Amino acid sequence: MRNLLILALIILAYSYIKKFFRSAPSFQKKEKKTEQIMDEMVQDPVCRIYVPKNESVKKNILGQDLFFCGSKCAEEYEKKSSSKL
Ligand SMILES: [Zn+2]
């Protein structure tokens, strides 16, 4: 009978640990996501050059996320879009 009680306790503890690990955020998934962003290439709308997303300059212009090869192109695009309006 004693052995059964110990076994029950072990099972309880095990299920508790399982629950704890399940609620914890998985770091492996996060790593995969950042890798995907790094591999993604984006086009600069000014000079039409392709740059890796993680190295590009991101700008939100008129609610649209745009990526540039540098701040120079970003500024140029902003000037153009503001003169259109
Ligand atoms: Zn550019």
PDB file of the backbone (N, CA, C, O) and the ligand in Angstrom, with CONECT records:
HET     ZN  A 101       1
ATOM      1  N   MET A   1       0.838  -1.221   0.000  1.00  0.00           N
ATOM      2  CA  MET A   1       0.000   0.000   0.000  1.00  0.00           C
ATOM      3  C   MET A   1       0.867   1.262   0.000  1.00  0.00           C
ATOM      4  O   MET A   1       0.530   2.257  -0.643  1.00  0.00           O
ATOM      5  N   ARG A   2       1.940   1.211   0.700  1.00  0.00           N
ATOM      6  CA  ARG A   2       2.816   2.375   0.802  1.00  0.00           C
ATOM      7  C   ARG A   2       3.400   2.721  -0.575  1.00  0.00           C
ATOM      8  O   ARG A   2       3.499   3.884  -0.968  1.00  0.00           O
ATOM      9  N   ASN A   3       3.777   1.663  -1.278  1.00  0.00           N
ATOM     10  CA  ASN A   3       4.362   1.856  -2.597  1.00  0.00           C
ATOM     11  C   ASN A   3       3.384   2.555  -3.541  1.00  0.00           C
ATOM     12  O   ASN A   3       3.773   3.395  -4.353  1.00  0.00           O
ATOM     13  N   LEU A   4       2.130   2.197  -3.418  1.00  0.00           N
ATOM     14  CA  LEU A   4       1.096   2.813  -4.273  1.00  0.00           C
ATOM     15  C   LEU A   4       0.991   4.308  -4.011  1.00  0.00           C
ATOM     16  O   LEU A   4       0.849   5.107  -4.937  1.00  0.00           O
ATOM     17  N   LEU A   5       1.061   4.669  -2.747  1.00  0.00           N
ATOM     18  CA  LEU A   5       0.949   6.080  -2.358  1.00  0.00           C
ATOM     19  C   LEU A   5       2.118   6.879  -2.954  1.00  0.00           C
ATOM     20  O   LEU A   5       1.947   7.984  -3.469  1.00  0.00           O
ATOM     21  N   ILE A   6       3.292   6.285  -2.865  1.00  0.00           N
ATOM     22  CA  ILE A   6       4.485   6.949  -3.404  1.00  0.00           C
ATOM     23  C   ILE A   6       4.356   7.096  -4.922  1.00  0.00           C
ATOM     24  O   ILE A   6       4.710   8.127  -5.494  1.00  0.00           O
ATOM     25  N   LEU A   7       3.848   6.057  -5.551  1.00  0.00           N
ATOM     26  CA  LEU A   7       3.667   6.064  -7.008  1.00  0.00           C
ATOM     27  C   LEU A   7       2.688   7.183  -7.412  1.00  0.00           C
ATOM     28  O   LEU A   7       2.908   7.914  -8.378  1.00  0.00           O
ATOM     29  N   ALA A   8       1.603   7.284  -6.634  1.00  0.00           N
ATOM     30  CA  ALA A   8       0.602   8.316  -6.910  1.00  0.00           C
ATOM     31  C   ALA A   8       1.228   9.705  -6.776  1.00  0.00           C
ATOM     32  O   ALA A   8       0.956  10.607  -7.568  1.00  0.00           O
ATOM     33  N   LEU A   9       2.050   9.850  -5.780  1.00  0.00           N
ATOM     34  CA  LEU A   9       2.716  11.144  -5.551  1.00  0.00           C
ATOM     35  C   LEU A   9       3.638  11.487  -6.716  1.00  0.00           C
ATOM     36  O   LEU A   9       3.696  12.628  -7.176  1.00  0.00           O
ATOM     37  N   ILE A  10       4.350  10.472  -7.177  1.00  0.00           N
ATOM     38  CA  ILE A  10       5.280  10.680  -8.295  1.00  0.00           C
ATOM     39  C   ILE A  10       4.510  11.104  -9.546  1.00  0.00           C
ATOM     40  O   ILE A  10       4.921  12.020 -10.259  1.00  0.00           O
ATOM     41  N   ILE A  11       3.401  10.434  -9.801  1.00  0.00           N
ATOM     42  CA  ILE A  11       2.577  10.763 -10.981  1.00  0.00           C
ATOM     43  C   ILE A  11       2.054  12.192 -10.875  1.00  0.00           C
ATOM     44  O   ILE A  11       2.046  12.936 -11.856  1.00  0.00           O
ATOM     45  N   LEU A  12       1.626  12.559  -9.701  1.00  0.00           N
ATOM     46  CA  LEU A  12       1.100  13.911  -9.470  1.00  0.00           C
ATOM     47  C   LEU A  12       2.185  14.952  -9.750  1.00  0.00           C
ATOM     48  O   LEU A  12       1.963  15.944 -10.444  1.00  0.00           O
ATOM     49  N   ALA A  13       3.353  14.692  -9.189  1.00  0.00           N
ATOM     50  CA  ALA A  13       4.471  15.613  -9.358  1.00  0.00           C
ATOM     51  C   ALA A  13       4.862  15.708 -10.836  1.00  0.00           C
ATOM     52  O   ALA A  13       5.187  16.784 -11.338  1.00  0.00           O
ATOM     53  N   TYR A  14       4.824  14.584 -11.507  1.00  0.00           N
ATOM     54  CA  TYR A  14       5.211  14.540 -12.919  1.00  0.00           C
ATOM     55  C   TYR A  14       4.255  15.371 -13.782  1.00  0.00           C
ATOM     56  O   TYR A  14       4.681  16.132 -14.651  1.00  0.00           O
ATOM     57  N   SER A  15       2.950  15.206 -13.519  1.00  0.00           N
ATOM     58  CA  SER A  15       1.964  15.955 -14.309  1.00  0.00           C
ATOM     59  C   SER A  15       2.073  17.454 -14.022  1.00  0.00           C
ATOM     60  O   SER A  15       1.820  18.286 -14.893  1.00  0.00           O
ATOM     61  N   TYR A  16       2.451  17.777 -12.795  1.00  0.00           N
ATOM     62  CA  TYR A  16       2.609  19.185 -12.425  1.00  0.00           C
ATOM     63  C   TYR A  16       3.789  19.808 -13.186  1.00  0.00           C
ATOM     64  O   TYR A  16       3.702  20.923 -13.700  1.00  0.00           O
ATOM     65  N   ILE A  17       4.873  19.063 -13.241  1.00  0.00           N
ATOM     66  CA  ILE A  17       6.067  19.543 -13.955  1.00  0.00           C
ATOM     67  C   ILE A  17       5.751  19.697 -15.445  1.00  0.00           C
ATOM     68  O   ILE A  17       6.164  20.669 -16.078  1.00  0.00           O
ATOM     69  N   LYS A  18       5.030  18.746 -15.986  1.00  0.00           N
ATOM     70  CA  LYS A  18       4.656  18.784 -17.408  1.00  0.00           C
ATOM     71  C   LYS A  18       3.866  20.050 -17.722  1.00  0.00           C
ATOM     72  O   LYS A  18       4.112  20.731 -18.717  1.00  0.00           O
ATOM     73  N   LYS A  19       2.902  20.345 -16.834  1.00  0.00           N
ATOM     74  CA  LYS A  19       2.071  21.534 -17.023  1.00  0.00           C
ATOM     75  C   LYS A  19       2.931  22.793 -17.016  1.00  0.00           C
ATOM     76  O   LYS A  19       2.731  23.712 -17.811  1.00  0.00           O
ATOM     77  N   PHE A  20       3.889  22.808 -16.100  1.00  0.00           N
ATOM     78  CA  PHE A  20       4.755  23.975 -15.950  1.00  0.00           C
ATOM     79  C   PHE A  20       5.560  24.224 -17.225  1.00  0.00           C
ATOM     80  O   PHE A  20       5.697  25.363 -17.673  1.00  0.00           O
ATOM     81  N   PHE A  21       6.081  23.165 -17.792  1.00  0.00           N
ATOM     82  CA  PHE A  21       6.900  23.309 -18.997  1.00  0.00           C
ATOM     83  C   PHE A  21       6.058  23.687 -20.210  1.00  0.00           C
ATOM     84  O   PHE A  21       6.521  24.380 -21.115  1.00  0.00           O
ATOM     85  N   ARG A  22       4.824  23.223 -20.210  1.00  0.00           N
ATOM     86  CA  ARG A  22       3.954  23.519 -21.350  1.00  0.00           C
ATOM     87  C   ARG A  22       3.585  25.000 -21.364  1.00  0.00           C
ATOM     88  O   ARG A  22       3.468  25.606 -22.429  1.00  0.00           O
ATOM     89  N   SER A  23       3.403  25.584 -20.168  1.00  0.00           N
ATOM     90  CA  SER A  23       2.996  26.990 -20.102  1.00  0.00           C
ATOM     91  C   SER A  23       4.180  27.926 -20.368  1.00  0.00           C
ATOM     92  O   SER A  23       3.991  29.089 -20.725  1.00  0.00           O
ATOM     93  N   ALA A  24       5.389  27.413 -20.193  1.00  0.00           N
ATOM     94  CA  ALA A  24       6.565  28.242 -20.446  1.00  0.00           C
ATOM     95  C   ALA A  24       6.759  28.438 -21.939  1.00  0.00           C
ATOM     96  O   ALA A  24       6.580  27.501 -22.718  1.00  0.00           O
ATOM     97  N   PRO A  25       7.126  29.660 -22.350  1.00  0.00           N
ATOM     98  CA  PRO A  25       7.319  29.908 -23.785  1.00  0.00           C
ATOM     99  C   PRO A  25       8.494  29.112 -24.341  1.00  0.00           C
ATOM    100  O   PRO A  25       9.532  28.968 -23.695  1.00  0.00           O
ATOM    101  N   SER A  26       8.307  28.608 -25.532  1.00  0.00           N
ATOM    102  CA  SER A  26       9.384  27.805 -26.141  1.00  0.00           C
ATOM    103  C   SER A  26      10.368  28.719 -26.850  1.00  0.00           C
ATOM    104  O   SER A  26       9.987  29.532 -27.692  1.00  0.00           O
ATOM    105  N   PHE A  27      11.621  28.578 -26.502  1.00  0.00           N
ATOM    106  CA  PHE A  27      12.641  29.464 -27.067  1.00  0.00           C
ATOM    107  C   PHE A  27      13.084  28.993 -28.452  1.00  0.00           C
ATOM    108  O   PHE A  27      13.558  29.776 -29.276  1.00  0.00           O
ATOM    109  N   GLN A  28      12.917  27.714 -28.678  1.00  0.00           N
ATOM    110  CA  GLN A  28      13.323  27.170 -29.979  1.00  0.00           C
ATOM    111  C   GLN A  28      12.500  27.784 -31.107  1.00  0.00           C
ATOM    112  O   GLN A  28      13.028  28.091 -32.176  1.00  0.00           O
ATOM    113  N   LYS A  29      11.214  27.958 -30.861  1.00  0.00           N
ATOM    114  CA  LYS A  29      10.354  28.524 -31.906  1.00  0.00           C
ATOM    115  C   LYS A  29      10.757  29.961 -32.216  1.00  0.00           C
ATOM    116  O   LYS A  29      10.759  30.376 -33.375  1.00  0.00           O
ATOM    117  N   LYS A  30      11.094  30.709 -31.185  1.00  0.00           N
ATOM    118  CA  LYS A  30      11.470  32.109 -31.373  1.00  0.00           C
ATOM    119  C   LYS A  30      12.718  32.213 -32.249  1.00  0.00           C
ATOM    120  O   LYS A  30      12.798  33.066 -33.133  1.00  0.00           O
ATOM    121  N   GLU A  31      13.679  31.346 -31.995  1.00  0.00           N
ATOM    122  CA  GLU A  31      14.923  31.363 -32.757  1.00  0.00           C
ATOM    123  C   GLU A  31      14.652  31.139 -34.241  1.00  0.00           C
ATOM    124  O   GLU A  31      15.244  31.786 -35.104  1.00  0.00           O
ATOM    125  N   LYS A  32      13.750  30.215 -34.511  1.00  0.00           N
ATOM    126  CA  LYS A  32      13.417  29.914 -35.905  1.00  0.00           C
ATOM    127  C   LYS A  32      12.823  31.140 -36.588  1.00  0.00           C
ATOM    128  O   LYS A  32      13.113  31.412 -37.753  1.00  0.00           O
ATOM    129  N   LYS A  33      12.001  31.867 -35.866  1.00  0.00           N
ATOM    130  CA  LYS A  33      11.338  33.031 -36.450  1.00  0.00           C
ATOM    131  C   LYS A  33      12.361  34.094 -36.845  1.00  0.00           C
ATOM    132  O   LYS A  33      12.290  34.639 -37.947  1.00  0.00           O
ATOM    133  N   THR A  34      13.294  34.390 -35.976  1.00  0.00           N
ATOM    134  CA  THR A  34      14.281  35.423 -36.277  1.00  0.00           C
ATOM    135  C   THR A  34      15.149  35.004 -37.460  1.00  0.00           C
ATOM    136  O   THR A  34      15.573  35.840 -38.258  1.00  0.00           O
ATOM    137  N   GLU A  35      15.407  33.705 -37.565  1.00  0.00           N
ATOM    138  CA  GLU A  35      16.199  33.208 -38.683  1.00  0.00           C
ATOM    139  C   GLU A  35      15.483  33.501 -40.002  1.00  0.00           C
ATOM    140  O   GLU A  35      16.101  33.891 -40.992  1.00  0.00           O
ATOM    141  N   GLN A  36      14.181  33.305 -39.989  1.00  0.00           N
ATOM    142  CA  GLN A  36      13.404  33.537 -41.206  1.00  0.00           C
ATOM    143  C   GLN A  36      13.470  35.005 -41.612  1.00  0.00           C
ATOM    144  O   GLN A  36      13.596  35.320 -42.795  1.00  0.00           O
ATOM    145  N   ILE A  37      13.387  35.886 -40.652  1.00  0.00           N
ATOM    146  CA  ILE A  37      13.429  37.319 -40.952  1.00  0.00           C
ATOM    147  C   ILE A  37      14.792  37.688 -41.533  1.00  0.00           C
ATOM    148  O   ILE A  37      14.890  38.501 -42.452  1.00  0.00           O
ATOM    149  N   MET A  38      15.840  37.078 -40.982  1.00  0.00           N
ATOM    150  CA  MET A  38      17.193  37.374 -41.461  1.00  0.00           C
ATOM    151  C   MET A  38      17.378  36.952 -42.918  1.00  0.00           C
ATOM    152  O   MET A  38      18.074  37.618 -43.685  1.00  0.00           O
ATOM    153  N   ASP A  39      16.750  35.845 -43.287  1.00  0.00           N
ATOM    154  CA  ASP A  39      16.916  35.336 -44.651  1.00  0.00           C
ATOM    155  C   ASP A  39      16.069  36.111 -45.659  1.00  0.00           C
ATOM    156  O   ASP A  39      16.330  36.063 -46.861  1.00  0.00           O
ATOM    157  N   GLU A  40      15.074  36.814 -45.175  1.00  0.00           N
ATOM    158  CA  GLU A  40      14.150  37.484 -46.068  1.00  0.00           C
ATOM    159  C   GLU A  40      14.808  38.694 -46.740  1.00  0.00           C
ATOM    160  O   GLU A  40      15.481  39.497 -46.094  1.00  0.00           O
ATOM    161  N   MET A  41      14.595  38.797 -48.045  1.00  0.00           N
ATOM    162  CA  MET A  41      15.143  39.940 -48.772  1.00  0.00           C
ATOM    163  C   MET A  41      14.013  40.921 -49.084  1.00  0.00           C
ATOM    164  O   MET A  41      12.903  40.521 -49.434  1.00  0.00           O
ATOM    165  N   VAL A  42      14.315  42.188 -48.953  1.00  0.00           N
ATOM    166  CA  VAL A  42      13.317  43.224 -49.236  1.00  0.00           C
ATOM    167  C   VAL A  42      13.873  44.189 -50.283  1.00  0.00           C
ATOM    168  O   VAL A  42      15.081  44.412 -50.370  1.00  0.00           O
ATOM    169  N   GLN A  43      12.959  44.757 -51.077  1.00  0.00           N
ATOM    170  CA  GLN A  43      13.398  45.646 -52.149  1.00  0.00           C
ATOM    171  C   GLN A  43      13.266  47.100 -51.738  1.00  0.00           C
ATOM    172  O   GLN A  43      12.245  47.529 -51.200  1.00  0.00           O
ATOM    173  N   ASP A  44      14.312  47.836 -52.002  1.00  0.00           N
ATOM    174  CA  ASP A  44      14.310  49.275 -51.779  1.00  0.00           C
ATOM    175  C   ASP A  44      13.496  49.914 -52.906  1.00  0.00           C
ATOM    176  O   ASP A  44      13.863  49.765 -54.071  1.00  0.00           O
ATOM    177  N   PRO A  45      12.401  50.622 -52.598  1.00  0.00           N
ATOM    178  CA  PRO A  45      11.555  51.199 -53.660  1.00  0.00           C
ATOM    179  C   PRO A  45      12.212  52.379 -54.384  1.00  0.00           C
ATOM    180  O   PRO A  45      11.712  52.809 -55.423  1.00  0.00           O
ATOM    181  N   VAL A  46      13.309  52.904 -53.863  1.00  0.00           N
ATOM    182  CA  VAL A  46      13.978  54.059 -54.484  1.00  0.00           C
ATOM    183  C   VAL A  46      15.008  53.596 -55.506  1.00  0.00           C
ATOM    184  O   VAL A  46      14.922  53.944 -56.683  1.00  0.00           O
ATOM    185  N   CYS A  47      15.987  52.809 -55.051  1.00  0.00           N
ATOM    186  CA  CYS A  47      17.051  52.391 -55.972  1.00  0.00           C
ATOM    187  C   CYS A  47      16.864  50.953 -56.470  1.00  0.00           C
ATOM    188  O   CYS A  47      17.685  50.449 -57.236  1.00  0.00           O
ATOM    189  N   ARG A  48      15.781  50.293 -56.034  1.00  0.00           N
ATOM    190  CA  ARG A  48      15.410  48.950 -56.523  1.00  0.00           C
ATOM    191  C   ARG A  48      16.431  47.872 -56.145  1.00  0.00           C
ATOM    192  O   ARG A  48      16.477  46.807 -56.762  1.00  0.00           O
ATOM    193  N   ILE A  49      17.227  48.152 -55.151  1.00  0.00           N
ATOM    194  CA  ILE A  49      18.220  47.169 -54.701  1.00  0.00           C
ATOM    195  C   ILE A  49      17.578  46.245 -53.664  1.00  0.00           C
ATOM    196  O   ILE A  49      16.715  46.671 -52.895  1.00  0.00           O
ATOM    197  N   TYR A  50      18.001  44.989 -53.648  1.00  0.00           N
ATOM    198  CA  TYR A  50      17.502  44.049 -52.642  1.00  0.00           C
ATOM    199  C   TYR A  50      18.459  44.010 -51.460  1.00  0.00           C
ATOM    200  O   TYR A  50      19.671  43.858 -51.617  1.00  0.00           O
ATOM    201  N   VAL A  51      17.880  44.152 -50.271  1.00  0.00           N
ATOM    202  CA  VAL A  51      18.693  44.125 -49.049  1.00  0.00           C
ATOM    203  C   VAL A  51      18.085  43.141 -48.044  1.00  0.00           C
ATOM    204  O   VAL A  51      16.867  42.967 -47.997  1.00  0.00           O
ATOM    205  N   PRO A  52      18.946  42.496 -47.239  1.00  0.00           N
ATOM    206  CA  PRO A  52      18.411  41.619 -46.181  1.00  0.00           C
ATOM    207  C   PRO A  52      17.576  42.444 -45.197  1.00  0.00           C
ATOM    208  O   PRO A  52      17.955  43.552 -44.818  1.00  0.00           O
ATOM    209  N   LYS A  53      16.444  41.887 -44.795  1.00  0.00           N
ATOM    210  CA  LYS A  53      15.510  42.629 -43.957  1.00  0.00           C
ATOM    211  C   LYS A  53      16.164  43.137 -42.670  1.00  0.00           C
ATOM    212  O   LYS A  53      15.883  44.245 -42.212  1.00  0.00           O
ATOM    213  N   ASN A  54      17.041  42.308 -42.095  1.00  0.00           N
ATOM    214  CA  ASN A  54      17.647  42.706 -40.810  1.00  0.00           C
ATOM    215  C   ASN A  54      18.675  43.826 -40.978  1.00  0.00           C
ATOM    216  O   ASN A  54      19.062  44.464 -39.999  1.00  0.00           O
ATOM    217  N   GLU A  55      19.115  44.068 -42.208  1.00  0.00           N
ATOM    218  CA  GLU A  55      20.095  45.139 -42.440  1.00  0.00           C
ATOM    219  C   GLU A  55      19.455  46.385 -43.044  1.00  0.00           C
ATOM    220  O   GLU A  55      20.108  47.416 -43.203  1.00  0.00           O
ATOM    221  N   SER A  56      18.184  46.279 -43.376  1.00  0.00           N
ATOM    222  CA  SER A  56      17.525  47.394 -44.049  1.00  0.00           C
ATOM    223  C   SER A  56      17.047  48.446 -43.047  1.00  0.00           C
ATOM    224  O   SER A  56      16.992  48.206 -41.841  1.00  0.00           O
ATOM    225  N   VAL A  57      16.707  49.609 -43.584  1.00  0.00           N
ATOM    226  CA  VAL A  57      16.140  50.691 -42.780  1.00  0.00           C
ATOM    227  C   VAL A  57      14.636  50.632 -42.949  1.00  0.00           C
ATOM    228  O   VAL A  57      14.113  50.808 -44.050  1.00  0.00           O
ATOM    229  N   LYS A  58      13.942  50.381 -41.840  1.00  0.00           N
ATOM    230  CA  LYS A  58      12.485  50.226 -41.918  1.00  0.00           C
ATOM    231  C   LYS A  58      11.813  51.561 -41.635  1.00  0.00           C
ATOM    232  O   LYS A  58      12.159  52.271 -40.690  1.00  0.00           O
ATOM    233  N   LYS A  59      10.841  51.879 -42.486  1.00  0.00           N
ATOM    234  CA  LYS A  59      10.085  53.119 -42.289  1.00  0.00           C
ATOM    235  C   LYS A  59       8.614  52.824 -42.494  1.00  0.00           C
ATOM    236  O   LYS A  59       8.234  52.062 -43.382  1.00  0.00           O
ATOM    237  N   ASN A  60       7.799  53.434 -41.666  1.00  0.00           N
ATOM    238  CA  ASN A  60       6.360  53.293 -41.839  1.00  0.00           C
ATOM    239  C   ASN A  60       5.842  54.571 -42.474  1.00  0.00           C
ATOM    240  O   ASN A  60       5.741  55.615 -41.828  1.00  0.00           O
ATOM    241  N   ILE A  61       5.511  54.461 -43.778  1.00  0.00           N
ATOM    242  CA  ILE A  61       5.030  55.623 -44.516  1.00  0.00           C
ATOM    243  C   ILE A  61       3.597  55.380 -44.947  1.00  0.00           C
ATOM    244  O   ILE A  61       3.306  54.421 -45.661  1.00  0.00           O
ATOM    245  N   LEU A  62       2.713  56.250 -44.512  1.00  0.00           N
ATOM    246  CA  LEU A  62       1.280  56.164 -44.806  1.00  0.00           C
ATOM    247  C   LEU A  62       0.716  54.786 -44.441  1.00  0.00           C
ATOM    248  O   LEU A  62      -0.074  54.207 -45.186  1.00  0.00           O
ATOM    249  N   GLY A  63       1.132  54.286 -43.301  1.00  0.00           N
ATOM    250  CA  GLY A  63       0.618  53.014 -42.807  1.00  0.00           C
ATOM    251  C   GLY A  63       1.201  51.807 -43.493  1.00  0.00           C
ATOM    252  O   GLY A  63       0.731  50.688 -43.287  1.00  0.00           O
ATOM    253  N   GLN A  64       2.221  52.012 -44.308  1.00  0.00           N
ATOM    254  CA  GLN A  64       2.847  50.907 -45.031  1.00  0.00           C
ATOM    255  C   GLN A  64       4.282  50.737 -44.570  1.00  0.00           C
ATOM    256  O   GLN A  64       5.040  51.704 -44.491  1.00  0.00           O
ATOM    257  N   ASP A  65       4.647  49.497 -44.265  1.00  0.00           N
ATOM    258  CA  ASP A  65       6.023  49.220 -43.860  1.00  0.00           C
ATOM    259  C   ASP A  65       6.909  49.126 -45.099  1.00  0.00           C
ATOM    260  O   ASP A  65       6.693  48.273 -45.959  1.00  0.00           O
ATOM    261  N   LEU A  66       7.900  49.998 -45.186  1.00  0.00           N
ATOM    262  CA  LEU A  66       8.809  49.987 -46.333  1.00  0.00           C
ATOM    263  C   LEU A  66      10.243  49.810 -45.848  1.00  0.00           C
ATOM    264  O   LEU A  66      10.611  50.249 -44.759  1.00  0.00           O
ATOM    265  N   PHE A  67      11.034  49.161 -46.678  1.00  0.00           N
ATOM    266  CA  PHE A  67      12.423  48.869 -46.311  1.00  0.00           C
ATOM    267  C   PHE A  67      13.372  49.505 -47.323  1.00  0.00           C
ATOM    268  O   PHE A  67      13.176  49.423 -48.536  1.00  0.00           O
ATOM    269  N   PHE A  68      14.404  50.140 -46.780  1.00  0.00           N
ATOM    270  CA  PHE A  68      15.366  50.843 -47.643  1.00  0.00           C
ATOM    271  C   PHE A  68      16.787  50.365 -47.366  1.00  0.00           C
ATOM    272  O   PHE A  68      17.086  49.820 -46.304  1.00  0.00           O
ATOM    273  N   CYS A  69      17.656  50.587 -48.360  1.00  0.00           N
ATOM    274  CA  CYS A  69      19.056  50.161 -48.215  1.00  0.00           C
ATOM    275  C   CYS A  69      19.782  51.078 -47.233  1.00  0.00           C
ATOM    276  O   CYS A  69      20.794  50.683 -46.654  1.00  0.00           O
ATOM    277  N   GLY A  70      19.287  52.276 -47.041  1.00  0.00           N
ATOM    278  CA  GLY A  70      19.911  53.215 -46.119  1.00  0.00           C
ATOM    279  C   GLY A  70      18.968  54.359 -45.803  1.00  0.00           C
ATOM    280  O   GLY A  70      17.899  54.488 -46.399  1.00  0.00           O
ATOM    281  N   SER A  71      19.383  55.192 -44.849  1.00  0.00           N
ATOM    282  CA  SER A  71      18.516  56.299 -44.439  1.00  0.00           C
ATOM    283  C   SER A  71      18.368  57.338 -45.558  1.00  0.00           C
ATOM    284  O   SER A  71      17.380  58.071 -45.607  1.00  0.00           O
ATOM    285  N   LYS A  72      19.358  57.393 -46.452  1.00  0.00           N
ATOM    286  CA  LYS A  72      19.319  58.339 -47.571  1.00  0.00           C
ATOM    287  C   LYS A  72      18.112  58.060 -48.469  1.00  0.00           C
ATOM    288  O   LYS A  72      17.346  58.962 -48.810  1.00  0.00           O
ATOM    289  N   CYS A  73      17.967  56.801 -48.838  1.00  0.00           N
ATOM    290  CA  CYS A  73      16.840  56.408 -49.683  1.00  0.00           C
ATOM    291  C   CYS A  73      15.518  56.589 -48.945  1.00  0.00           C
ATOM    292  O   CYS A  73      14.514  56.981 -49.539  1.00  0.00           O
ATOM    293  N   ALA A  74      15.527  56.307 -47.671  1.00  0.00           N
ATOM    294  CA  ALA A  74      14.299  56.452 -46.878  1.00  0.00           C
ATOM    295  C   ALA A  74      13.826  57.895 -46.873  1.00  0.00           C
ATOM    296  O   ALA A  74      12.637  58.179 -47.012  1.00  0.00           O
ATOM    297  N   GLU A  75      14.789  58.807 -46.708  1.00  0.00           N
ATOM    298  CA  GLU A  75      14.466  60.234 -46.706  1.00  0.00           C
ATOM    299  C   GLU A  75      13.947  60.682 -48.067  1.00  0.00           C
ATOM    300  O   GLU A  75      13.000  61.462 -48.165  1.00  0.00           O
ATOM    301  N   GLU A  76      14.596  60.168 -49.122  1.00  0.00           N
ATOM    302  CA  GLU A  76      14.193  60.533 -50.472  1.00  0.00           C
ATOM    303  C   GLU A  76      12.757  60.088 -50.749  1.00  0.00           C
ATOM    304  O   GLU A  76      11.960  60.817 -51.340  1.00  0.00           O
ATOM    305  N   TYR A  77      12.458  58.873 -50.305  1.00  0.00           N
ATOM    306  CA  TYR A  77      11.115  58.340 -50.534  1.00  0.00           C
ATOM    307  C   TYR A  77      10.089  59.147 -49.756  1.00  0.00           C
ATOM    308  O   TYR A  77       8.999  59.428 -50.255  1.00  0.00           O
ATOM    309  N   GLU A  78      10.438  59.515 -48.546  1.00  0.00           N
ATOM    310  CA  GLU A  78       9.526  60.300 -47.717  1.00  0.00           C
ATOM    311  C   GLU A  78       9.224  61.640 -48.374  1.00  0.00           C
ATOM    312  O   GLU A  78       8.084  62.105 -48.359  1.00  0.00           O
ATOM    313  N   LYS A  79      10.247  62.256 -48.949  1.00  0.00           N
ATOM    314  CA  LYS A  79      10.081  63.538 -49.643  1.00  0.00           C
ATOM    315  C   LYS A  79       9.121  63.365 -50.820  1.00  0.00           C
ATOM    316  O   LYS A  79       8.202  64.158 -51.024  1.00  0.00           O
ATOM    317  N   LYS A  80       9.369  62.297 -51.587  1.00  0.00           N
ATOM    318  CA  LYS A  80       8.531  62.026 -52.769  1.00  0.00           C
ATOM    319  C   LYS A  80       7.079  61.813 -52.378  1.00  0.00           C
ATOM    320  O   LYS A  80       6.173  62.381 -52.987  1.00  0.00           O
ATOM    321  N   SER A  81       6.863  60.987 -51.353  1.00  0.00           N
ATOM    322  CA  SER A  81       5.490  60.647 -50.965  1.00  0.00           C
ATOM    323  C   SER A  81       4.775  61.846 -50.369  1.00  0.00           C
ATOM    324  O   SER A  81       3.557  61.973 -50.501  1.00  0.00           O
ATOM    325  N   SER A  82       5.524  62.731 -49.710  1.00  0.00           N
ATOM    326  CA  SER A  82       4.884  63.902 -49.120  1.00  0.00           C
ATOM    327  C   SER A  82       4.565  64.954 -50.171  1.00  0.00           C
ATOM    328  O   SER A  82       3.616  65.721 -50.013  1.00  0.00           O
ATOM    329  N   SER A  83       5.369  64.996 -51.265  1.00  0.00           N
ATOM    330  CA  SER A  83       5.130  65.980 -52.317  1.00  0.00           C
ATOM    331  C   SER A  83       3.940  65.550 -53.194  1.00  0.00           C
ATOM    332  O   SER A  83       3.305  66.375 -53.850  1.00  0.00           O
ATOM    333  N   LYS A  84       3.661  64.249 -53.188  1.00  0.00           N
ATOM    334  CA  LYS A  84       2.522  63.729 -53.974  1.00  0.00           C
ATOM    335  C   LYS A  84       1.214  64.221 -53.409  1.00  0.00           C
ATOM    336  O   LYS A  84       0.276  64.502 -54.155  1.00  0.00           O
ATOM    337  N   LEU A  85       1.142  64.327 -52.085  1.00  0.00           N
ATOM    338  CA  LEU A  85      -0.115  64.679 -51.442  1.00  0.00           C
ATOM    339  C   LEU A  85      -0.422  66.175 -51.533  1.00  0.00           C
ATOM    340  O   LEU A  85      -1.453  66.626 -51.034  1.00  0.00           O
TER     341      LEU A  85
HETATM  342 ZN    ZN A 101      18.418  52.544 -51.789  1.00  0.00          ZN2+
END
